[in-house]
Amino acid sequence: MTINPHRDEIADYLRRASCHFGHTFREERDGLSVDEAAEKRDVGRDQVASCRRAVYRVLAGEFSANETQATYDEAVYRALLHFRGEMSVGLRQYVLGQLTRFKAEWLPDLKVEPLQCPYAVGSPAKAGAVKVREPRVCPDCHTAHAGDCW
């Protein structure tokens, strides 16, 4: 197993990311179990576990072994695209290369653009919005949650 030379830079951006993957990274760092994180964010336990595995794989520089993993892993890389202007040239090339590989190997319809999931824990509900209690799978972050995305 090789060590991902971009691990520290990726971790720095995940600490600041406002998405499921950023929350996942911070919650684990804060010592929350999968069950505690799922309850805190009102999401499914399996979704939290899948997000954690995806963050691990990206930090380790591992590539997805199947399409299910790829749908989570590519979302982590797309979340990093929000920091494209701050990234080192090497990390930017690495992220774009990984996304190109996902498109070629697992996800031919993948759009190489920043993750656009409006769900964020702690953000105030939109005025007049009806909170959806039925978990749905967000088309951008591939995570089921009962947030205000729809």
C-alpha positions, -999 to 999 in steps of 0.1 A, spaced: 0 0 0 14 34 -9 8 65 12 -12 92 -5 12 122 -8 -19 145 -8 -34 131 24 -27 161 46 -39 187 21 -71 167 15 -76 164 52 -72 202 56 -100 208 30 -123 182 44 -120 199 78 -136 230 61 -160 213 37 -197 220 43 -212 187 32 -217 152 45 -181 143 39 -168 173 58 -192 165 86 -181 129 86 -144 139 88 -151 163 117 -174 140 136 -150 111 136 -121 134 146 -144 146 175 -149 109 185 -185 104 175 -195 69 167 -214 61 135 -247 58 156 -241 92 173 -233 109 140 -264 94 124 -286 106 152 -269 141 153 -275 146 116 -308 127 113 -294 105 86 -292 67 82 -265 48 100 -255 31 67 -251 64 50 -227 77 77 -207 45 75 -205 47 37 -194 83 39 -167 74 64 -154 46 42 -153 70 12 -133 96 32 -109 68 43 -104 56 8 -98 91 -6 -74 100 22 -55 67 16 -54 73 -21 -73 40 -28 -95 37 -58 -130 23 -57 -134 -14 -61 -170 -12 -74 -196 13 -87 -213 16 -53 -180 28 -37 -173 50 -67 -206 69 -62 -194 80 -27 -157 84 -35 -163 106 -65 -185 128 -44 -156 133 -19 -134 144 -48 -161 167 -61 -165 182 -26 -128 190 -28 -133 210 -61 -148 238 -40 -112 245 -29 -97 242 -64 -84 278 -63 -65 270 -30 -51 236 -40 -16 229 -49 -11 222 -86 -3 186 -77 -35 181 -57 -56 198 -84 -41 175 -111 -46 145 -88 -83 153 -81 -91 159 -117 -72 127 -127 -92 107 -102 -125 121 -114 -115 113 -150 -108 78 -139 -142 75 -122 -158 86 -154 -139 61 -175 -142 31 -152 -175 34 -133 -196 65 -139 -197 75 -176 -223 103 -169 -202 119 -142 -200 157 -144 -166 169 -132 -179 199 -112 -181 208 -75 -205 189 -53 -237 208 -50 -256 194 -20 -273 222 -1 -276 200 30 -255 212 59 -260 204 96 -267 234 116 -278 256 88 -311 273 94 -342 260 76 -354 282 47 -383 304 57 -415 286 49 -398 254 40 -415 222 49 -390 197 63 -391 164 45 -390 135 70 -389 108 44 -352 100 37 -344 104 0 -311 100 -17 -296 133 -27 -286 132 -64 -254 151 -57 -239 136 -25 -256 102 -28 -266 103 8 -301 97 22 -311 124 46 -341 143 58 -328 177 51 -341 207 31 -326 197 -2 -359 193 -19 
